[in-house]
Amino acid sequence: MVHHCDYKIRIEARTSIFEYIEVFYNRQRSHSVNGYEAPLVYESMQKVA
């Protein structure tokens, strides 16, 4: 996680922030396109239907 981390070089910070956004945040937050469902929930609903 990015919060309260000390990075020695910029690439460490960039990598950590990228991973947080792309791996955690974008998969957890709701999206209006998906009917305000999290992407993983929406995908699982599509597989069932």
Contacts in CASP RR format, 6 or more apart in sequence:
PFRMAT RR
TARGET T0000
AUTHOR 0000-0000-0000
METHOD contacts of the structure
MODEL  1
MVHHCDYKIRIEARTSIFEYIEVFYNRQRSHSVNGYEAPLVYESMQKVA
1 16 0 8 1.000
1 20 0 8 1.000
2 13 0 8 1.000
2 16 0 8 1.000
2 17 0 8 1.000
2 20 0 8 1.000
5 13 0 8 1.000
5 16 0 8 1.000
7 13 0 8 1.000
7 16 0 8 1.000
26 39 0 8 1.000
27 38 0 8 1.000
27 39 0 8 1.000
27 40 0 8 1.000
28 38 0 8 1.000
29 38 0 8 1.000
30 36 0 8 1.000
30 37 0 8 1.000
30 38 0 8 1.000
31 37 0 8 1.000
31 38 0 8 1.000
31 39 0 8 1.000
31 42 0 8 1.000
34 41 0 8 1.000
34 42 0 8 1.000
35 42 0 8 1.000
37 45 0 8 1.000
END
